[in-house]
């Protein structure tokens, strides 16, 4: 009986050590998975930041184009208004000449 009990205790100790080893491996795998998940999350965040920076630069360029276009349009409007004033002055002078001719 004593021999069987020693063998059983020895077997129980080996089983306990095996469980400890298995649990250690599982914990290590879990930590490794968490580490990989965190690294991937950080990488994804960095990629998103880069994409947003590129979008921001593109939008700034687009806004700059709109500003330049608005400036050109304002200059054209100012030129057309000045031209309209000239034609108005010329038309008033022509109307005055016409009315003098009629009298």
Buried (B, 14 or more C-beta within 10 A) or exposed (E): EEEEEEEEEEEEEEEEEEEEEEEEEEEEEEEEEEEEEEEEEEEEEEEEEEEEEEEEEEEEEEEEEEEEEEEEEEEEEEEEEEEEEEEEEEEEEEEEEEEEEEE
